[in-house]
Amino acid sequence: MKLAVFSHKPCWRSDVSPSGYATDGGFPMQMSALSELFDATVLVVPCIRGAPRPNGTPLVGQNLTVAPLSHPPGVRLRRKMFFPLWTLRNARTLLRESGRSDAVHTPIPGDIGTVGIILAWLFARPLFVRYCNNWSVQRTVAERCWHWFMEKRAGGRNVMLATGGGAEPPSARNPEVRWIFSSSLTMRQLDQCAAVRQPVMNGRHRLITVGRQESGKGTDTVLRSLALLRKKLPGATLDVVGDGTALPELRRLADSLGISGRARFHGAVAHAEVLRLLQRADLFCFPTASEGFPKAVLEALACGLPVVTTRVSVLPQLVGNRCGLLIDEATPFAMAEGIQRCLADGRFYARMSKAAVATARRYSLEKWRDAIGRQLETAWGELRTHGRPR
C-alpha cells in the first residue's frame, strides 16, 4: 500500500538527505516511523526555495519520497486570499499524487491538509486524519469545521485521531474519534537521554523553554517570571529555543525587563542540539495557553527535567505532580512560584526527575507507530506486502 501525506509543513532542499529534502521539528521523525508501516510513502509538502538550511533533519524513511509543492505566499489573511491560486498552480502535483496513492493521511490544522481531505474524497481513498492541536478548544470557524468533519466521518475506512489523551474519548458524538499521543524519540534515544538529575546547589540554575515562539506559547510569561526571581535566584538563566514570529518581540521584552544578559535566544536549531540543551538544563518552563500533546515536554521529561506548566490538554496527565508542577494560571507570579518550589527541595527535585524519565519511556516513537498501525490495519487491512515492521 502507498500512503500520500498532505501537510503544510515546509521543507527545503538538502544535499545530505536521501530524499533530497529536510525540515525541522518532530515531523521528519514521525514520517520516518509512519513510513515503516507501508510499502511506500510520499510526502506532498511545500518547499522553500533558496540555499539549503543548516539545521534541518533529513526526510528519510522506508521507500519515502517527497513531492514538492511551491510554498504558499503570505501569512494569515494574505495566505488565505492567495491559496485558491496556489491550489491551481499546484493542481497537477496534488492530483497526480492523490491518484497514485492507495490511502491519504492529513495532519491538521492546515490548509494543505484540508486539500488532502478533499482529494481523498474525490479519489475515494481511505483517509487517516490526525488533529494536532488542542481538541477541546475550537476558536475559529476552520477548527469547528474540522471537528464537525472528523466526528461526521470517523469510522469504517476513515481513521480519525486527536492528539492528546484522556479517560473519555475525544468526541461524545462519535466514539470512533480516538486519542493518540505524540512523540519524536525512539526507545534508543530515550535510553540515551535518560538521566535522573540531582539538584543544583550553586545557585546557577538553567531554565529552558522549547517550541515555536508564537503568541500564546507562554515564553513572555517565563521571561517576566525570570525578572521576578532576580533577587531570589540571581544566578538563574533562561534558554529560549525555537523560531517564530514572536521572537523579535521576546528579545525586546528581555531588554525592557533588564534580563537580556540572562536570557539566551537560540532560534531554530537541529533536533540533536535541542536534546543537548535540554540535557544541560535544570528545569523546563512551559506556561502554554493551548496544546495537543507537546513533544517538547516529552523530550524534556526524557532528559530527566522536571516541568512547570499549565493545566492544559493532556499536561495534567503527562506531568501531574509527579514530574513537575502544574500552575493554575499562566501568570509570571505563578510561574516564578512554581520554579522556586521545584528548585527549593533537593529530594523533591530528584523524585520528579526520576518520575520524568519513567513517564517518557511510555511514549516512544515505536509505540506511537504501532498504536497508529493497529488502528489502520483494523480499518484498511494489510498495510505492507511483507507484513508489519518488528
VMD Tcl script that draws the C-alpha trace (Angstrom):
set ca {
  {0.00 0.00 0.00}
  {1.19 3.50 -0.86}
  {0.38 6.37 1.52}
  {0.23 10.02 0.46}
  {0.76 12.55 3.27}
  {-0.58 16.06 2.62}
  {0.91 18.53 5.07}
  {1.58 22.27 5.36}
  {4.97 21.54 6.97}
  {7.59 23.49 4.95}
  {10.69 21.65 3.76}
  {13.80 22.64 1.82}
  {16.44 21.09 -0.38}
  {19.17 19.11 1.37}
  {22.29 17.66 -0.23}
  {22.75 15.15 2.62}
  {19.18 13.80 2.69}
  {18.41 10.57 0.76}
  {15.06 12.06 -0.28}
  {16.72 15.35 -1.24}
  {14.74 17.30 1.36}
  {14.86 18.21 5.05}
  {12.73 20.04 7.60}
  {12.64 20.76 11.33}
  {10.65 19.78 14.41}
  {9.30 16.30 15.05}
  {7.76 15.90 11.59}
  {10.71 14.07 9.96}
  {10.96 11.55 12.81}
  {7.24 10.84 12.76}
  {7.13 10.47 8.97}
  {10.07 8.08 9.08}
  {8.27 5.94 11.66}
  {4.97 6.10 9.77}
  {6.66 5.04 6.53}
  {7.67 1.74 8.14}
  {4.00 0.71 8.12}
  {3.65 0.99 4.32}
  {5.25 -0.28 1.12}
  {5.82 3.33 0.02}
  {5.11 6.82 1.36}
  {5.10 10.15 -0.47}
  {5.13 13.46 1.38}
  {3.24 16.17 -0.50}
  {4.62 19.29 1.20}
  {5.57 22.88 0.32}
  {9.23 23.50 -0.47}
  {11.04 26.73 0.43}
  {13.29 27.94 -2.35}
  {16.84 29.10 -1.83}
  {20.04 27.72 -0.33}
  {19.77 24.65 1.95}
  {19.30 25.48 5.63}
  {21.91 24.23 8.10}
  {19.69 22.99 10.96}
  {17.20 20.69 9.26}
  {16.59 16.98 9.81}
  {16.63 14.83 6.64}
  {13.29 13.47 5.45}
  {14.06 9.78 5.17}
  {12.17 6.53 5.69}
  {11.05 3.20 4.23}
  {10.63 3.93 0.50}
  {9.86 7.55 1.39}
  {9.86 10.23 -1.30}
  {8.93 13.90 -1.41}
  {6.61 15.51 -3.97}
  {7.45 19.22 -3.56}
  {4.83 21.94 -3.87}
  {5.52 25.64 -4.19}
  {5.36 27.48 -0.88}
  {2.03 29.32 -0.37}
  {2.64 33.10 -0.39}
  {1.96 35.31 2.61}
  {0.74 34.57 6.11}
  {-2.67 34.59 7.81}
  {-5.21 36.59 5.76}
  {-2.86 37.11 2.80}
  {-2.20 33.37 2.63}
  {-5.94 32.64 2.69}
  {-6.57 35.15 -0.10}
  {-3.97 33.66 -2.43}
  {-4.49 30.00 -1.50}
  {-7.03 29.25 -4.30}
  {-4.48 30.49 -6.88}
  {-1.78 28.43 -5.17}
  {-4.02 25.36 -5.39}
  {-4.49 25.85 -9.13}
  {-0.76 26.33 -9.61}
  {-0.01 23.05 -7.81}
  {-3.06 21.14 -9.06}
  {-1.03 18.81 -11.28}
  {1.12 17.54 -8.40}
  {-1.80 17.36 -5.97}
  {-3.97 15.35 -8.37}
  {-1.12 13.12 -9.52}
  {-0.08 12.04 -6.03}
  {-3.68 11.54 -4.92}
  {-4.38 9.34 -7.93}
  {-1.25 7.25 -7.43}
  {-1.81 6.64 -3.72}
  {-3.83 3.89 -2.05}
  {-4.62 5.94 1.06}
  {-4.27 9.53 2.32}
  {-3.00 10.95 5.60}
  {-3.60 14.58 6.55}
  {-2.18 16.17 9.72}
  {-4.40 19.17 10.56}
  {-4.99 22.03 11.28}
  {-3.59 23.17 7.95}
  {-4.77 24.36 4.57}
  {-2.81 21.76 2.58}
  {-4.14 19.02 4.86}
  {-7.64 20.25 4.07}
  {-6.87 19.94 0.36}
  {-5.72 16.37 1.04}
  {-9.06 15.59 2.70}
  {-10.94 16.87 -0.35}
  {-8.72 14.87 -2.71}
  {-9.19 11.70 -0.66}
  {-12.94 12.12 -1.04}
  {-12.57 12.91 -4.77}
  {-10.49 9.78 -5.45}
  {-12.42 7.61 -2.94}
  {-9.26 6.87 -0.94}
  {-9.22 5.63 2.67}
  {-8.49 8.62 4.91}
  {-6.39 8.99 8.06}
  {-6.74 12.39 9.75}
  {-4.62 13.39 12.76}
  {-5.75 16.53 14.60}
  {-2.61 18.00 16.19}
  {-3.99 20.96 18.17}
  {-5.93 21.05 21.43}
  {-9.09 19.08 20.59}
  {-11.07 20.74 23.38}
  {-10.55 24.28 22.07}
  {-12.37 25.49 18.93}
  {-11.65 29.18 18.42}
  {-12.09 29.56 14.67}
  {-14.62 28.60 12.02}
  {-11.98 26.33 10.44}
  {-11.43 24.46 13.72}
  {-15.18 23.93 14.13}
  {-15.37 22.64 10.54}
  {-12.52 20.16 11.10}
  {-14.18 18.93 14.28}
  {-17.52 18.51 12.53}
  {-15.94 16.62 9.64}
  {-13.96 14.26 11.88}
  {-16.97 13.47 14.04}
  {-19.18 13.04 10.98}
  {-16.82 10.77 9.03}
  {-14.96 8.75 11.68}
  {-15.44 5.01 11.29}
  {-15.28 2.47 8.51}
  {-12.34 3.29 6.24}
  {-11.84 6.71 7.85}
  {-9.46 6.76 10.83}
  {-9.74 9.96 12.89}
  {-7.25 10.57 15.71}
  {-6.99 13.56 18.05}
  {-3.60 14.30 19.56}
  {-3.87 14.30 23.34}
  {-5.26 11.89 25.89}
  {-7.91 11.29 28.48}
  {-10.11 8.72 30.20}
  {-13.02 9.57 27.91}
  {-12.96 9.53 24.07}
  {-12.38 12.91 22.41}
  {-15.90 13.03 20.96}
  {-19.17 12.27 22.71}
  {-20.87 12.34 19.29}
  {-18.72 9.68 17.68}
  {-16.59 7.28 19.77}
  {-14.69 6.32 16.59}
  {-12.66 9.53 17.05}
  {-9.81 8.32 19.27}
  {-6.86 9.75 21.17}
  {-3.26 9.40 20.03}
  {-0.18 10.66 21.85}
  {2.74 12.31 20.09}
  {6.44 11.54 20.20}
  {9.70 12.23 18.40}
  {12.10 9.92 20.29}
  {12.87 6.27 19.68}
  {13.49 3.87 22.57}
  {17.20 4.07 21.82}
  {17.11 7.85 22.08}
  {15.07 7.65 25.28}
  {17.75 5.40 26.75}
  {20.48 7.80 25.64}
  {18.71 10.84 27.09}
  {17.68 9.25 30.37}
  {19.45 10.76 33.36}
  {17.98 11.27 36.82}
  {19.06 14.77 37.82}
  {20.42 15.94 41.11}
  {19.50 19.43 42.36}
  {21.89 22.26 41.56}
  {23.23 23.74 44.78}
  {25.45 26.56 43.43}
  {22.53 28.83 42.55}
  {23.28 28.78 38.80}
  {20.05 27.24 37.66}
  {19.44 26.86 33.93}
  {15.81 27.21 32.91}
  {14.72 26.31 29.40}
  {11.67 26.54 27.15}
  {11.41 24.94 23.70}
  {8.84 25.41 20.95}
  {7.55 27.56 18.17}
  {7.84 31.11 19.50}
  {4.34 32.42 18.89}
  {1.76 34.29 20.92}
  {0.11 32.04 23.50}
  {3.08 29.71 23.98}
  {3.99 31.45 27.23}
  {7.62 32.42 26.66}
  {6.82 36.03 27.59}
  {5.46 34.74 30.91}
  {8.69 32.83 31.57}
  {10.76 35.94 30.83}
  {8.68 38.01 33.25}
  {8.97 35.32 35.92}
  {12.75 35.34 35.48}
  {12.71 39.09 36.18}
  {10.64 38.46 39.33}
  {13.22 35.91 40.50}
  {16.07 38.41 40.14}
  {16.74 38.55 43.89}
  {15.82 35.03 45.00}
  {17.59 33.25 42.12}
  {20.18 35.77 40.95}
  {22.20 33.13 39.08}
  {19.27 31.70 37.10}
  {19.36 31.90 33.30}
  {16.87 31.00 30.57}
  {17.44 29.27 27.23}
  {14.73 30.08 24.66}
  {14.87 27.51 21.86}
  {12.84 27.79 18.67}
  {11.98 30.29 15.96}
  {8.73 32.12 15.33}
  {7.09 35.44 14.60}
  {7.12 36.44 18.30}
  {10.91 36.09 18.65}
  {11.81 39.77 17.93}
  {9.22 40.97 20.45}
  {10.54 38.50 23.04}
  {14.06 39.87 22.61}
  {12.75 43.40 23.14}
  {10.86 42.24 26.22}
  {14.02 40.76 27.72}
  {15.80 44.08 27.14}
  {13.00 46.08 28.73}
  {12.98 43.79 31.79}
  {16.73 44.14 32.21}
  {17.41 40.41 31.82}
  {18.90 40.31 28.33}
  {22.16 39.03 29.80}
  {20.36 36.13 31.46}
  {18.13 35.07 28.53}
  {19.72 33.29 25.56}
  {17.71 33.15 22.33}
  {18.93 30.22 20.23}
  {16.38 30.39 17.39}
  {15.86 27.30 15.25}
  {18.42 24.58 15.98}
  {18.83 20.95 14.93}
  {17.00 18.30 16.93}
  {20.26 16.93 18.35}
  {21.12 20.41 19.63}
  {17.68 20.71 21.26}
  {18.35 17.50 23.19}
  {21.84 18.73 24.16}
  {20.41 21.97 25.54}
  {17.75 20.05 27.46}
  {20.40 17.80 28.97}
  {22.31 20.86 30.22}
  {19.23 22.49 31.76}
  {17.72 22.09 35.24}
  {14.04 22.93 34.73}
  {11.63 23.08 31.78}
  {9.17 26.00 31.78}
  {6.04 25.75 29.64}
  {3.10 28.01 30.65}
  {1.23 27.39 27.40}
  {-2.33 28.50 26.70}
  {-3.31 25.68 24.32}
  {-1.68 22.41 23.24}
  {-2.40 18.99 21.81}
  {0.35 16.64 23.01}
  {3.52 18.79 23.19}
  {6.56 16.80 22.05}
  {8.87 19.39 23.65}
  {7.54 18.49 27.10}
  {8.04 14.79 26.40}
  {11.63 15.43 25.31}
  {12.25 17.42 28.50}
  {10.88 14.56 30.61}
  {13.06 12.10 28.69}
  {16.11 14.14 29.72}
  {15.05 13.98 33.38}
  {13.85 17.58 33.59}
  {11.02 18.46 35.98}
  {8.42 20.61 34.20}
  {6.47 23.67 35.36}
  {3.42 24.01 33.13}
  {-0.29 24.82 32.95}
  {-3.40 22.65 33.28}
  {-3.93 22.44 29.52}
  {-4.99 19.44 27.42}
  {-3.00 16.31 28.31}
  {-0.43 18.10 30.51}
  {-2.16 17.27 33.83}
  {-1.90 13.57 32.94}
  {1.58 13.78 31.46}
  {3.18 15.91 34.18}
  {0.76 15.93 37.12}
  {2.51 16.50 40.43}
  {4.90 13.61 39.81}
  {7.16 15.02 37.09}
  {6.84 18.71 37.94}
  {4.28 21.28 38.99}
  {1.02 22.42 37.44}
  {0.16 26.09 37.86}
  {-3.45 27.24 37.87}
  {-2.79 30.46 35.98}
  {-0.27 31.30 33.28}
  {0.97 34.40 35.11}
  {4.56 35.49 35.83}
  {3.93 35.30 39.59}
  {2.52 31.74 39.42}
  {5.38 30.70 37.15}
  {8.01 32.21 39.45}
  {6.45 30.48 42.46}
  {6.42 27.12 40.64}
  {10.07 27.49 39.64}
  {11.05 28.24 43.23}
  {9.13 25.27 44.60}
  {10.76 22.86 42.16}
  {14.27 24.05 42.93}
  {13.97 24.60 46.69}
  {13.74 20.96 47.86}
  {16.52 18.67 46.66}
  {14.73 15.40 47.46}
  {11.52 16.62 45.80}
  {13.52 17.61 42.71}
  {15.24 14.21 42.48}
  {11.89 12.36 42.79}
  {10.40 14.48 39.99}
  {13.40 13.81 37.77}
  {13.15 10.05 38.31}
  {9.41 10.11 37.56}
  {10.04 12.20 34.43}
  {12.37 9.59 32.91}
  {9.95 6.75 33.71}
  {6.99 8.65 32.21}
  {8.79 9.46 28.96}
  {9.56 5.79 28.34}
  {5.85 5.10 27.89}
  {5.74 7.32 24.80}
  {8.39 6.09 22.37}
  {8.19 6.65 18.63}
  {7.89 2.89 18.10}
  {4.82 2.77 20.39}
  {3.34 5.74 18.53}
  {3.87 3.97 15.19}
  {2.42 0.68 16.39}
  {-0.63 2.33 18.01}
  {-1.45 4.01 14.69}
  {-0.64 0.86 12.74}
  {-3.12 -1.25 14.73}
  {-5.95 1.19 14.03}
  {-5.11 1.50 10.34}
  {-4.91 -2.27 9.87}
  {-8.29 -2.69 11.54}
  {-9.78 -0.19 9.07}
  {-7.76 -0.91 5.92}
  {-6.41 -4.43 6.23}
  {-2.78 -5.35 5.49}
  {-0.65 -2.22 5.03}
  {2.53 -3.84 3.75}
  {3.11 -6.64 1.28}
  {5.55 -8.33 3.69}
  {3.74 -7.53 6.93}
  {4.33 -5.03 9.68}
  {7.80 -3.98 10.91}
  {9.23 -5.59 14.01}
}
mol new
graphics top color blue
foreach p $ca { graphics top sphere $p radius 0.5 }
foreach p [lrange $ca 0 end-1] q [lrange $ca 1 end] { graphics top cylinder $p $q radius 0.2 }
display resetview
